[in-house]
Amino acid sequence: MPSREEVAYFGAGPAPMPTPVLEQGARAFLNFEDSGLSLAEISHRSPTANKILADTRAALASLLEIPDSYEILFMHGGGSGEFSAVVYNMVAMWVEKRRQMAERELGDAQEEILEKVKKEVREEMRLDYIVSGSWSLKASQEAANLLEPLKDGGKVGNLVNIVTDAREWNDGKFGKIPHEDTWKLTSPKASVFTYYCDNETVDGVEFPSFPKCLEPKEEGDDRLVVADMSSNFLSRRVDVSKYAVIYGGAQKNIGITDVTLVIVRQDILAAAPSPSFLHDVGIWSPPAILNWSIIAKNNSLYNTMPIFSIWIAGQVMRSLLSTHDDAKVAGQEAVANAKAEIIYRILDSNPSVYQVVPEKSVRSRMNICFRIEDDATEKEFLQGAEGRMLQGLKGHRSVGGIRISNYNAVPMVNVQKLASYLEDFAQRKR
Ligand SMILES: Cc1ncc(COP(=O)(O)O)c(C=O)c1O
Protein backbone atom coordinates (compact mmCIF):
# COMPACT_ATOMS: atom_id res chain seq x y z
CA MET A 1 0.00 0.00 0.00
CA PRO A 2 1.60 3.32 -1.05
CA SER A 3 2.05 6.12 1.50
CA ARG A 4 0.89 9.68 0.82
CA GLU A 5 4.50 10.71 0.20
CA GLU A 6 4.88 8.10 -2.53
CA VAL A 7 1.87 9.26 -4.55
CA ALA A 8 2.03 12.53 -6.47
CA TYR A 9 -1.55 13.50 -7.26
CA PHE A 10 -2.50 16.10 -9.88
CA GLY A 11 -6.28 15.63 -10.00
CA ALA A 12 -8.46 18.54 -11.11
CA GLY A 13 -10.88 18.45 -8.19
CA PRO A 14 -11.33 17.03 -5.68
CA ALA A 15 -7.70 17.95 -5.44
CA PRO A 16 -4.76 17.18 -3.17
CA MET A 17 -4.91 18.51 0.37
CA PRO A 18 -2.00 19.54 2.59
CA THR A 19 -1.10 16.46 4.66
CA PRO A 20 -0.89 18.36 7.99
CA VAL A 21 -4.45 19.62 7.48
CA LEU A 22 -5.67 16.08 6.80
CA GLU A 23 -3.89 14.85 9.93
CA GLN A 24 -5.53 17.55 12.05
CA GLY A 25 -8.80 16.76 10.26
CA ALA A 26 -8.54 13.08 11.13
CA ARG A 27 -8.23 14.00 14.81
CA ALA A 28 -11.05 16.54 14.63
CA PHE A 29 -13.26 14.03 12.88
CA LEU A 30 -12.94 11.66 15.83
CA ASN A 31 -12.63 13.97 18.81
CA PHE A 32 -12.55 17.73 18.24
CA GLU A 33 -10.25 19.52 20.68
CA ASP A 34 -10.82 16.84 23.34
CA SER A 35 -14.53 17.58 23.47
CA GLY A 36 -15.37 13.89 23.12
CA LEU A 37 -17.33 14.72 19.95
CA SER A 38 -16.53 14.65 16.26
CA LEU A 39 -16.76 17.89 14.30
CA ALA A 40 -19.22 15.98 12.12
CA GLU A 41 -21.45 15.48 15.15
CA ILE A 42 -21.69 18.92 16.72
CA SER A 43 -24.65 21.21 16.09
CA HIS A 44 -24.21 23.78 13.37
CA ARG A 45 -25.81 26.23 15.81
CA SER A 46 -23.37 25.58 18.65
CA PRO A 47 -20.87 28.22 19.84
CA THR A 48 -18.08 25.99 18.46
CA ALA A 49 -19.63 26.03 14.99
CA ASN A 50 -20.15 29.80 15.16
CA LYS A 51 -16.52 30.30 16.08
CA ILE A 52 -15.40 28.09 13.19
CA LEU A 53 -17.44 30.18 10.77
CA ALA A 54 -16.10 33.44 12.19
CA ASP A 55 -12.48 32.22 12.15
CA THR A 56 -12.73 30.95 8.58
CA ARG A 57 -14.28 34.22 7.43
CA ALA A 58 -11.57 36.21 9.18
CA ALA A 59 -8.82 34.11 7.58
CA LEU A 60 -10.31 34.60 4.10
CA ALA A 61 -10.82 38.33 4.64
CA SER A 62 -7.22 38.65 5.72
CA LEU A 63 -5.78 36.57 2.85
CA LEU A 64 -7.65 38.44 0.12
CA GLU A 65 -7.88 41.78 1.95
CA ILE A 66 -11.63 41.80 1.45
CA PRO A 67 -13.15 45.26 2.10
CA ASP A 68 -15.70 45.60 4.93
CA SER A 69 -18.41 46.39 2.37
CA TYR A 70 -18.48 42.72 1.35
CA GLU A 71 -20.16 39.71 2.93
CA ILE A 72 -18.59 36.25 2.97
CA LEU A 73 -21.14 33.46 2.64
CA PHE A 74 -20.79 29.71 3.01
CA MET A 75 -23.21 27.92 0.76
CA HIS A 76 -24.28 24.54 -0.59
CA GLY A 77 -24.45 23.52 -4.21
CA GLY A 78 -20.88 24.00 -5.46
CA GLY A 79 -19.94 26.10 -8.43
CA SER A 80 -22.93 24.71 -10.32
CA GLY A 81 -25.29 25.93 -7.59
CA GLU A 82 -23.85 29.41 -8.02
CA PHE A 83 -24.48 29.32 -11.78
CA SER A 84 -28.15 29.44 -10.77
CA ALA A 85 -27.75 31.61 -7.65
CA VAL A 86 -26.04 34.36 -9.66
CA VAL A 87 -28.98 34.54 -12.07
CA TYR A 88 -31.72 34.39 -9.43
CA ASN A 89 -30.17 36.94 -7.08
CA MET A 90 -28.80 39.39 -9.60
CA VAL A 91 -31.94 39.48 -11.76
CA ALA A 92 -34.01 40.07 -8.61
CA MET A 93 -31.71 42.95 -7.69
CA TRP A 94 -31.95 44.49 -11.17
CA VAL A 95 -35.74 44.26 -11.07
CA GLU A 96 -35.85 45.90 -7.64
CA LYS A 97 -33.64 48.77 -8.83
CA ARG A 98 -35.97 49.30 -11.79
CA ARG A 99 -39.05 49.07 -9.53
CA GLN A 100 -37.64 51.77 -7.29
CA MET A 101 -36.84 53.98 -10.28
CA ALA A 102 -40.37 53.49 -11.63
CA GLU A 103 -41.80 54.28 -8.20
CA ARG A 104 -39.87 57.54 -8.08
CA GLU A 105 -41.29 58.45 -11.49
CA LEU A 106 -44.85 57.16 -11.13
CA GLY A 107 -45.55 57.43 -7.41
CA ASP A 108 -48.10 54.98 -6.14
CA ALA A 109 -49.49 53.80 -9.50
CA GLN A 110 -48.75 50.12 -8.84
CA GLU A 111 -50.16 48.75 -12.12
CA GLU A 112 -48.18 51.21 -14.20
CA ILE A 113 -45.04 50.46 -12.23
CA LEU A 114 -45.50 46.76 -12.88
CA GLU A 115 -46.13 47.25 -16.61
CA LYS A 116 -43.10 49.52 -16.93
CA VAL A 117 -40.75 47.08 -15.18
CA LYS A 118 -42.16 44.13 -17.15
CA LYS A 119 -41.44 45.96 -20.39
CA GLU A 120 -37.93 46.89 -19.28
CA VAL A 121 -37.18 43.31 -18.30
CA ARG A 122 -38.11 42.05 -21.73
CA GLU A 123 -36.73 44.87 -23.82
CA GLU A 124 -33.68 46.09 -21.92
CA MET A 125 -32.43 43.61 -19.36
CA ARG A 126 -29.39 41.62 -20.46
CA LEU A 127 -27.07 39.17 -18.72
CA ASP A 128 -23.56 39.41 -20.19
CA TYR A 129 -21.47 36.22 -20.38
CA ILE A 130 -17.89 36.03 -21.54
CA VAL A 131 -17.57 32.44 -22.75
CA SER A 132 -13.91 31.46 -22.56
CA GLY A 133 -14.29 27.76 -21.78
CA SER A 134 -16.53 24.88 -20.78
CA TRP A 135 -17.52 26.26 -17.35
CA SER A 136 -18.52 29.75 -18.45
CA LEU A 137 -20.41 28.09 -21.31
CA LYS A 138 -22.30 25.95 -18.80
CA ALA A 139 -23.04 28.98 -16.64
CA SER A 140 -24.46 30.86 -19.63
CA GLN A 141 -26.60 27.84 -20.55
CA GLU A 142 -27.99 27.70 -17.03
CA ALA A 143 -28.89 31.39 -17.26
CA ALA A 144 -30.77 30.75 -20.50
CA ASN A 145 -32.52 27.79 -18.88
CA LEU A 146 -33.66 29.83 -15.87
CA LEU A 147 -34.81 32.77 -17.97
CA GLU A 148 -36.89 30.58 -20.28
CA PRO A 149 -40.20 31.62 -18.61
CA LEU A 150 -39.49 35.20 -19.66
CA LYS A 151 -39.45 34.21 -23.29
CA ASP A 152 -42.01 36.43 -24.89
CA GLY A 153 -42.29 35.62 -28.54
CA GLY A 154 -38.58 36.35 -28.88
CA LYS A 155 -35.67 34.12 -28.16
CA VAL A 156 -34.43 33.62 -24.63
CA GLY A 157 -31.01 34.13 -26.18
CA ASN A 158 -31.89 37.82 -26.31
CA LEU A 159 -31.70 38.02 -22.55
CA VAL A 160 -28.41 36.17 -22.30
CA ASN A 161 -25.88 38.20 -24.21
CA ILE A 162 -22.79 36.23 -25.20
CA VAL A 163 -20.17 38.97 -25.04
CA THR A 164 -17.73 36.71 -26.81
CA ASP A 165 -17.49 33.01 -27.53
CA ALA A 166 -13.82 32.08 -27.64
CA ARG A 167 -14.50 29.10 -29.91
CA GLU A 168 -15.44 31.43 -32.74
CA TRP A 169 -11.88 32.74 -32.77
CA ASN A 170 -10.07 29.41 -32.43
CA ASP A 171 -11.38 26.90 -34.98
CA GLY A 172 -14.35 25.88 -32.84
CA LYS A 173 -12.29 25.04 -29.75
CA PHE A 174 -11.54 26.82 -26.50
CA GLY A 175 -7.97 27.96 -25.96
CA LYS A 176 -7.99 31.72 -26.53
CA ILE A 177 -9.47 34.81 -24.95
CA PRO A 178 -10.57 36.96 -27.89
CA HIS A 179 -9.28 40.51 -27.93
CA GLU A 180 -11.41 42.83 -25.82
CA ASP A 181 -11.99 45.12 -28.83
CA THR A 182 -14.18 42.38 -30.28
CA TRP A 183 -16.36 41.92 -27.18
CA LYS A 184 -20.00 42.90 -27.41
CA LEU A 185 -20.94 44.22 -23.97
CA THR A 186 -24.32 45.73 -23.24
CA SER A 187 -24.44 49.09 -21.49
CA PRO A 188 -23.82 48.99 -17.71
CA LYS A 189 -27.40 50.24 -17.22
CA ALA A 190 -29.03 47.38 -19.12
CA SER A 191 -26.54 44.78 -17.99
CA VAL A 192 -27.57 42.85 -14.90
CA PHE A 193 -23.98 41.64 -14.58
CA THR A 194 -20.98 40.69 -16.65
CA TYR A 195 -19.87 37.17 -15.90
CA TYR A 196 -16.59 35.44 -16.51
CA CYS A 197 -14.72 32.38 -15.31
CA ASP A 198 -11.27 33.45 -14.12
CA ASN A 199 -9.76 30.01 -14.71
CA GLU A 200 -11.28 27.47 -17.05
CA THR A 201 -10.44 24.13 -15.43
CA VAL A 202 -11.27 21.92 -18.42
CA ASP A 203 -9.59 23.99 -21.12
CA GLY A 204 -6.57 25.35 -19.24
CA VAL A 205 -7.40 29.00 -19.98
CA GLU A 206 -6.85 31.63 -17.28
CA PHE A 207 -7.47 35.37 -17.50
CA PRO A 208 -4.02 36.97 -17.11
CA SER A 209 -5.61 39.88 -15.21
CA PHE A 210 -8.90 41.71 -14.68
CA PRO A 211 -10.34 42.53 -18.13
CA LYS A 212 -9.56 46.19 -18.93
CA CYS A 213 -12.88 46.94 -20.57
CA LEU A 214 -14.76 45.96 -17.39
CA GLU A 215 -13.00 48.65 -15.38
CA PRO A 216 -15.36 51.54 -14.54
CA LYS A 217 -14.92 54.25 -17.15
CA GLU A 218 -16.48 57.12 -15.26
CA GLU A 219 -17.97 57.96 -11.91
CA GLY A 220 -21.24 56.05 -11.36
CA ASP A 221 -20.53 53.55 -14.15
CA ASP A 222 -21.31 50.55 -12.02
CA ARG A 223 -20.89 47.51 -14.24
CA LEU A 224 -21.37 44.57 -11.90
CA VAL A 225 -18.75 41.93 -12.49
CA VAL A 226 -19.27 38.35 -11.34
CA ALA A 227 -16.40 35.89 -11.40
CA ASP A 228 -16.18 32.15 -10.95
CA MET A 229 -12.84 31.52 -9.24
CA SER A 230 -13.50 27.88 -8.36
CA SER A 231 -10.20 26.66 -9.73
CA ASN A 232 -7.79 29.51 -9.01
CA PHE A 233 -9.10 30.83 -5.69
CA LEU A 234 -6.29 31.85 -3.33
CA SER A 235 -3.62 31.31 -5.97
CA ARG A 236 -3.03 34.99 -6.74
CA ARG A 237 -3.89 38.48 -5.58
CA VAL A 238 -7.37 39.73 -6.41
CA ASP A 239 -8.65 43.28 -6.13
CA VAL A 240 -11.99 42.29 -4.62
CA SER A 241 -13.31 45.85 -4.90
CA LYS A 242 -13.58 45.40 -8.70
CA TYR A 243 -16.19 42.68 -8.32
CA ALA A 244 -19.82 42.53 -7.32
CA VAL A 245 -19.53 38.81 -6.62
CA ILE A 246 -16.74 36.24 -6.51
CA TYR A 247 -17.47 32.62 -5.85
CA GLY A 248 -15.81 29.23 -5.84
CA GLY A 249 -16.35 25.66 -4.77
CA ALA A 250 -13.88 24.66 -2.05
CA GLN A 251 -12.71 21.36 -3.47
CA LYS A 252 -9.69 22.60 -5.44
CA ASN A 253 -7.65 25.25 -3.67
CA ILE A 254 -9.60 25.78 -0.47
CA GLY A 255 -10.46 22.46 1.07
CA ILE A 256 -12.73 19.51 0.59
CA THR A 257 -16.03 19.40 -1.24
CA ASP A 258 -19.38 20.37 0.30
CA VAL A 259 -18.87 24.06 0.79
CA THR A 260 -19.03 26.96 -1.64
CA LEU A 261 -17.61 30.38 -0.84
CA VAL A 262 -19.37 33.51 -2.03
CA ILE A 263 -17.98 37.01 -1.58
CA VAL A 264 -20.73 39.49 -2.34
CA ARG A 265 -21.02 43.28 -2.13
CA GLN A 266 -23.45 44.24 0.62
CA ASP A 267 -25.50 46.68 -1.47
CA ILE A 268 -26.49 43.77 -3.70
CA LEU A 269 -27.88 41.91 -0.71
CA ALA A 270 -29.86 44.98 0.31
CA ALA A 271 -31.70 45.22 -3.02
CA ALA A 272 -34.11 42.31 -2.69
CA PRO A 273 -37.64 42.87 -4.02
CA SER A 274 -40.75 41.22 -2.65
CA PRO A 275 -41.34 37.74 -4.09
CA SER A 276 -44.84 38.78 -5.18
CA PHE A 277 -43.53 41.65 -7.33
CA LEU A 278 -41.04 39.28 -8.96
CA HIS A 279 -43.80 36.77 -9.64
CA ASP A 280 -45.95 39.48 -11.21
CA VAL A 281 -43.05 40.39 -13.49
CA GLY A 282 -42.82 36.72 -14.46
CA ILE A 283 -39.66 35.81 -12.54
CA TRP A 284 -39.17 33.27 -9.81
CA SER A 285 -37.85 34.64 -6.58
CA PRO A 286 -34.58 32.95 -5.53
CA PRO A 287 -35.09 29.63 -3.73
CA ALA A 288 -34.17 30.16 -0.08
CA ILE A 289 -31.18 27.85 -0.25
CA LEU A 290 -29.65 29.93 -3.07
CA ASN A 291 -30.84 33.30 -1.79
CA TRP A 292 -27.76 35.29 -0.78
CA SER A 293 -29.76 37.76 1.36
CA ILE A 294 -31.37 34.95 3.35
CA ILE A 295 -28.05 33.15 3.77
CA ALA A 296 -26.38 36.40 4.91
CA LYS A 297 -29.17 37.23 7.37
CA ASN A 298 -28.76 33.79 8.88
CA ASN A 299 -24.98 34.01 9.24
CA SER A 300 -24.71 31.21 6.61
CA LEU A 301 -26.66 28.93 8.95
CA TYR A 302 -30.03 29.00 7.23
CA ASN A 303 -29.91 25.22 7.26
CA THR A 304 -27.47 22.50 8.33
CA MET A 305 -24.01 23.41 7.07
CA PRO A 306 -21.02 21.05 6.80
CA ILE A 307 -19.08 22.48 9.73
CA PHE A 308 -16.29 19.95 9.26
CA SER A 309 -15.70 21.13 5.66
CA ILE A 310 -15.77 24.78 6.71
CA TRP A 311 -13.25 24.05 9.47
CA ILE A 312 -10.98 22.30 6.94
CA ALA A 313 -11.17 25.35 4.64
CA GLY A 314 -10.24 27.52 7.62
CA GLN A 315 -7.23 25.33 8.39
CA VAL A 316 -6.03 25.55 4.79
CA MET A 317 -6.37 29.34 4.89
CA ARG A 318 -4.59 29.58 8.22
CA SER A 319 -1.73 27.48 6.95
CA LEU A 320 -1.40 29.84 3.94
CA LEU A 321 -1.36 32.79 6.31
CA SER A 322 1.31 31.28 8.50
CA THR A 323 3.44 30.11 5.54
CA HIS A 324 3.37 33.40 3.68
CA ASP A 325 3.06 35.77 6.61
CA ASP A 326 2.60 39.40 5.51
CA ALA A 327 2.87 38.46 1.82
CA LYS A 328 -0.47 36.61 2.26
CA VAL A 329 -1.84 35.38 -1.05
CA ALA A 330 0.96 37.10 -2.98
CA GLY A 331 3.29 34.56 -1.39
CA GLN A 332 1.19 31.72 -2.73
CA GLU A 333 1.04 33.41 -6.13
CA ALA A 334 4.84 33.31 -6.36
CA VAL A 335 4.86 29.59 -5.51
CA ALA A 336 2.06 28.78 -7.99
CA ASN A 337 3.84 30.71 -10.75
CA ALA A 338 7.17 29.02 -10.09
CA LYS A 339 5.62 25.52 -10.20
CA ALA A 340 3.72 26.27 -13.41
CA GLU A 341 6.84 27.70 -15.04
CA ILE A 342 8.81 24.51 -14.41
CA ILE A 343 6.19 22.46 -16.26
CA TYR A 344 5.60 24.87 -19.14
CA ARG A 345 9.36 25.24 -19.69
CA ILE A 346 9.69 21.50 -20.30
CA LEU A 347 6.61 21.38 -22.52
CA ASP A 348 7.87 24.32 -24.57
CA SER A 349 11.33 22.84 -24.98
CA ASN A 350 9.85 19.68 -26.47
CA PRO A 351 7.40 20.98 -29.09
CA SER A 352 7.69 17.86 -31.22
CA VAL A 353 6.36 15.78 -28.31
CA TYR A 354 4.10 18.09 -26.30
CA GLN A 355 1.58 20.58 -27.72
CA VAL A 356 0.16 22.97 -25.14
CA VAL A 357 -3.55 23.52 -25.84
CA PRO A 358 -4.19 27.20 -25.02
CA GLU A 359 -2.46 30.21 -26.49
CA LYS A 360 0.61 31.28 -24.52
CA SER A 361 -0.84 34.56 -23.17
CA VAL A 362 -3.80 32.83 -21.49
CA ARG A 363 -2.21 29.65 -20.19
CA SER A 364 -3.57 28.59 -16.84
CA ARG A 365 -1.14 28.31 -13.94
CA MET A 366 -3.56 25.88 -12.29
CA ASN A 367 -4.61 23.47 -15.06
CA ILE A 368 -1.89 22.77 -17.58
CA CYS A 369 -3.47 21.14 -20.63
CA PHE A 370 -1.51 19.62 -23.47
CA ARG A 371 -1.66 16.96 -26.17
CA ILE A 372 0.77 14.28 -27.20
CA GLU A 373 0.96 12.95 -30.76
CA ASP A 374 -2.06 10.60 -30.71
CA ASP A 375 -4.39 8.68 -28.40
CA ALA A 376 -2.07 5.70 -28.15
CA THR A 377 0.93 7.84 -27.15
CA GLU A 378 -1.17 9.73 -24.61
CA LYS A 379 -2.22 6.39 -23.15
CA GLU A 380 1.40 5.31 -23.01
CA PHE A 381 2.27 8.58 -21.24
CA LEU A 382 -0.46 8.04 -18.64
CA GLN A 383 0.57 4.43 -18.05
CA GLY A 384 4.19 5.44 -17.61
CA ALA A 385 3.12 8.15 -15.16
CA GLU A 386 1.07 5.64 -13.14
CA GLY A 387 4.18 3.46 -12.99
CA ARG A 388 5.91 6.33 -11.19
CA MET A 389 2.87 6.99 -8.97
CA LEU A 390 2.12 10.25 -10.82
CA GLN A 391 -1.67 10.25 -10.80
CA GLY A 392 -4.71 12.26 -11.91
CA LEU A 393 -3.21 13.40 -15.21
CA LYS A 394 -5.93 12.43 -17.67
CA GLY A 395 -7.58 15.38 -19.42
CA HIS A 396 -11.29 16.08 -18.89
CA ARG A 397 -13.44 13.50 -20.66
CA SER A 398 -14.97 16.17 -22.90
CA VAL A 399 -11.64 17.24 -24.43
CA GLY A 400 -9.17 14.39 -23.83
CA GLY A 401 -5.43 14.95 -23.71
CA ILE A 402 -3.36 15.45 -20.57
CA ARG A 403 -4.08 17.87 -17.74
CA ILE A 404 -1.71 18.64 -14.89
CA SER A 405 -3.56 20.37 -12.07
CA ASN A 406 -1.12 22.52 -10.17
CA TYR A 407 -3.25 23.53 -7.21
CA ASN A 408 -1.87 25.12 -4.05
CA ALA A 409 -1.47 21.86 -2.15
CA VAL A 410 0.65 20.22 -4.86
CA PRO A 411 4.13 20.38 -3.32
CA MET A 412 7.19 21.46 -5.29
CA VAL A 413 8.74 18.04 -4.77
CA ASN A 414 5.84 16.44 -6.69
CA VAL A 415 6.19 19.00 -9.48
CA GLN A 416 9.85 18.06 -9.70
CA LYS A 417 9.02 14.34 -9.89
CA LEU A 418 6.58 15.08 -12.70
CA ALA A 419 9.09 17.35 -14.43
CA SER A 420 11.66 14.60 -14.55
CA TYR A 421 9.09 12.18 -15.98
CA LEU A 422 8.14 14.74 -18.65
CA GLU A 423 11.84 15.10 -19.56
CA ASP A 424 12.40 11.34 -19.69
CA PHE A 425 9.30 10.69 -21.78
CA ALA A 426 10.21 13.46 -24.22
CA GLN A 427 13.73 12.12 -24.58
CA ARG A 428 12.36 8.70 -25.52
CA LYS A 429 9.96 10.14 -28.09
CA ARG A 430 12.15 12.77 -29.73
C1 LIG B 1 -14.30 26.69 -12.88
C2 LIG B 1 -15.37 25.77 -12.39
N1 LIG B 1 -16.60 26.25 -12.16
C3 LIG B 1 -17.59 25.47 -11.72
C4 LIG B 1 -17.40 24.13 -11.49
C5 LIG B 1 -18.52 23.29 -11.00
O1 LIG B 1 -18.27 23.04 -9.68
P1 LIG B 1 -19.11 22.01 -8.78
O2 LIG B 1 -18.69 20.66 -9.19
O3 LIG B 1 -18.66 22.38 -7.40
O4 LIG B 1 -20.53 22.29 -9.02
C6 LIG B 1 -16.12 23.59 -11.69
C7 LIG B 1 -15.88 22.15 -11.42
O5 LIG B 1 -14.84 21.62 -11.62
C8 LIG B 1 -15.10 24.42 -12.15
O6 LIG B 1 -13.87 23.95 -12.36
PDBQT file of the ligand as one rigid body, heavy atoms in Angstrom, charges set to zero:
ROOT
HETATM    1  C1  LIG A 501     -14.297  26.689 -12.878  1.00  0.00    +0.000 C 
HETATM    2  C2  LIG A 501     -15.370  25.765 -12.391  1.00  0.00    +0.000 A 
HETATM    3  N1  LIG A 501     -16.604  26.253 -12.160  1.00  0.00    +0.000 NA
HETATM    4  C3  LIG A 501     -17.592  25.474 -11.718  1.00  0.00    +0.000 A 
HETATM    5  C4  LIG A 501     -17.396  24.132 -11.492  1.00  0.00    +0.000 A 
HETATM    6  C5  LIG A 501     -18.521  23.292 -10.996  1.00  0.00    +0.000 C 
HETATM    7  O1  LIG A 501     -18.272  23.040  -9.678  1.00  0.00    +0.000 OA
HETATM    8  P1  LIG A 501     -19.105  22.014  -8.785  1.00  0.00    +0.000 P 
HETATM    9  O2  LIG A 501     -18.691  20.658  -9.192  1.00  0.00    +0.000 OA
HETATM   10  O3  LIG A 501     -18.656  22.380  -7.402  1.00  0.00    +0.000 OA
HETATM   11  O4  LIG A 501     -20.534  22.288  -9.015  1.00  0.00    +0.000 OA
HETATM   12  C6  LIG A 501     -16.125  23.591 -11.692  1.00  0.00    +0.000 A 
HETATM   13  C7  LIG A 501     -15.885  22.153 -11.420  1.00  0.00    +0.000 C 
HETATM   14  O5  LIG A 501     -14.842  21.617 -11.624  1.00  0.00    +0.000 OA
HETATM   15  C8  LIG A 501     -15.096  24.420 -12.153  1.00  0.00    +0.000 A 
HETATM   16  O6  LIG A 501     -13.867  23.948 -12.364  1.00  0.00    +0.000 OA
ENDROOT
TORSDOF 0
